[in-house]
Amino acid sequence: MTHALANHMGRQVDLVKPNEEGPVVLAAKPFDSTDAPLAVAQWLAHREDRELHVVSVLEQGDALATAAGAPPLPPHYFEEERASIAERMHGTLAFIMEGHGQFRIDVLGGPCARTVVEVAHDRGARVIVIGTGQHGSLGRFVYGERALEIIRLADRPVLVVPRGASSGTVRRAIVAVDFSPVSLRAACALIPMLSDTSILTLVHVKPAVPTNHQQGPWKRNSELRCENLFRRFVRLLPVPPSVTVETKLLWGDAVGALQQYAELCQADMIACGRRRSHSLIERFLVGSVSSALVRTQTCPILIAPELREDNTPDLNATLTGLETWNKGEWQNRLDEFTACNRGRHVRLSVDVESVGGGKLVAQDYVLRAVTYDSRDQLIGILLADPSRTGSLLNLKDGGTQEITSFSDLDGHDSRLVLETTTGRCTLSFPDA
């Protein structure tokens, strides 16, 4: 699917506002002019008119030497080494940048990953750029496997640049989407790196289709649900009209399917979110899977962290179209629901799942009210027959356990589902 975005630019949430306005932080070991992370960081800083802040960390103390009984090196040795490294880096950067753009170099001591993350936080960095690959002779600097530690600790996007990756225009980019706020954050962190005529593909991966007689309907229902979620997601993206947005639903293993698709479309960059709980990104970044990805992927990978403010009910409802209400809010939320939907044609479906249960369907009614009596803990549903004056259908239930509201792309209520001790009650609006 390809989506036109010209009419969607006004509908955005706080999450999609620009990231921190600070520098591009490059976590670097001593490098030469062919170093891929440096080239990508320099390109990004120049493109977004930001300072390039190079941070290299010299960790004092050698665990192996200490274990072997070797005496610690004197403090002045590290000071001299840091000064020498900083001087060499400064000369290299001055030569490469040729007076175009500002840069700063800090060679610091301390725990490697935490020091880099703290510098980026203190300076309000837009992104942290890190490289991967084999450790060289100065492997104490960033960072090989320590890239994963930086990713875990960072509170801002991290751009992982594999050895040999190219810098420059991002013509084709992929965002791994699980329709969570952190997926949206990852997409929004990537968008400023796109150029005119770039193609942005949003990819969602579902497990392999069940091999049974329900495969056809089950798969089609999944596809329809994903289409709806993709439309919601796209409407929140601050994408320039010149950028084409496509969506793709893949089936199978998340990592394998995304890697294969990225190779097929020759992606210049992949973006994804890192959630605090188990999710798609953890399949990327935990254990041997993470090592395989960062070592074998040939294009840069942008990873956005989940922040506390991401998991708000309003934002999740905007992205997914559904919201489960806290019981303490039922009375007020149902009053609001009634005020917004009174007079709309409604279909009532009651499914009883207990022994000897059945199904009740009432349609061609209009909604009068849905209420909650907190004292008696009763849900009341009042419908009216528009063809017969004074004809009302009044339903009360004292066993409601959960209420979930569904909305359409424009935020209008489309369905209200009440899970009860005996089954389910659904109010749906045919005009939604």
Phi, psi and omega in degrees: 000141175241136187242135172272138189245003188302325184269002188252359188293335183280345186260095181222164178237171184304330184299330186267008175292158183305150179288184179311143185266013180279199187281173166270118181265124177254116175273110193228150164263167177308132190228173171239184188289351180261004183293122185297314180301321178297316181297318180291317179297319179296317179299316183292317179298318179292318182297319183260010177055055180237160174287143173262117181249110181267125180238124174235137185244126177256108182279120180281138179096135179240112185301320181293318180294320179296318180296329181279356178089010180286142179291147179294150178287148179293150183304324184295337178297315181291323178298316179294320180294318178298317179297319180295318179295316180299319180296316180295317178297317181300315179297319180295314181295318180300322179291317184290317187279339174051040176081003180264107178093162180261148175216158179220144181233131174230125171251114191241166173251160178127184176297129191304295187296314183297322179297315179299314182296320180293320177298315180298319179294313183297328182266002180060044186298145175291320183198154172253127178255128179227154179253163175230170179131189183287148176287138176267198182293338177251048187292354176290343179271171187296139351189351173049237184295340180291347175304320180296324179292321177298317179299317181293327185270337190291144176251020179210168183301144177239127179256111182267121184247112180286159178302131178088358179293148180264154177253165178123198188304131175267098182276326183225121182230150180236138172242123174283119190243127169244016176065026175259163177303326181290332173296319178296320178298319179296316179297318181290331176289331181279323190306318179298344180275352182279156179246172174303141180072007175294156176244123179251119181250123176267123186241128173242134181247126176249154177302160181305145182296133178302140180266076176214181186291348179267006187303314183300300179299320181298314181295318181295320177298320178296319180295318180295318178297318179294323177300316179296317179294321178297318180299318177298314183298314183297323183294341181266354185275131177276066185265132176299148182301336183282349180267130178271130178250125177242158176234147183216128174256123179246158180238139177126204178289133187301308184295311182298317181295318180292317178299316180295318180292321178299319178292320182298317182265006178053055182294140176272340181200146175238136177237145177204168181257155175245108181269155180287328178262171182298131184197189181304314186295329180293335174292336178280320198245015180245133173062215187294331179298317180296315180299319180296319183294309185290340180267335185255336181290133185267350179247158178299150180236122180261124184240120180257135181276151171281131179249163184302323184285354181289325188268058175265144181303320183297317182291317178298321178294322178296320182285321188255340183081005178225150181211127175265127187272145170289143185299327179294345181259356188306314185298310181293320182292323178288327174298318177295318179301316179297315182299324183280335190238002180302131179095350179282144175294139189220152174241127180252128178231125179240118179252121178258121186259357180286173180301130181077016182290177180200202183220136177243130177233129176232125179224178185064028174250166172241153183280131172258311183193151166231124187230164174223124176264105185291334180289311181267355180056049180245133171267130177243133177238122182240119179241154180235143176271111185293343181271349182225110182299130177084358180274116184235150172243117185242119182238132178233145180217133180252009182243022180291130181251332183207141177235129179233131177255146178238143180229159179271187185296335180267006178087005179277143179298134177243337184197149174228124184243127177248117175271124184242175180291341182249354181161225185217141176239127183234127170254122180230150183252115182299335182277357182281000000 
